[in-house]
Amino acid sequence: MKTASIPSLRVNPALWHAAESVLEEGESLSHFVEQSLRANIERRKMQRDFIVWGFAARDEARSSGAYFSSEEVLLELDEMLTQAETRTHT
């Protein structure tokens, strides 16, 4: 598959300098922009999936009538965190 070009991007000088100031050793601005684009695509996909999951969970709760208090959820999350930390330290 052939590569394609992203349209050129006009930015104010302050943003250009800010981007240049965070480049790593040997990294080009083009590479930084490509990596930023990839990261944002992935973030938006995960965000979209999370929203879809949330609506499905809401609909399931409405149809089943099974709801959990925030206290119950936080206790379960604390337990999961404790178990994960225990596995990490052993």
Residue pairs with C-beta under 8 A, 6 or more apart in sequence:
6 33
6 34
6 37
9 33
11 19
19 29
19 32
19 33
20 29
22 32
23 29
23 32
60 66
61 67
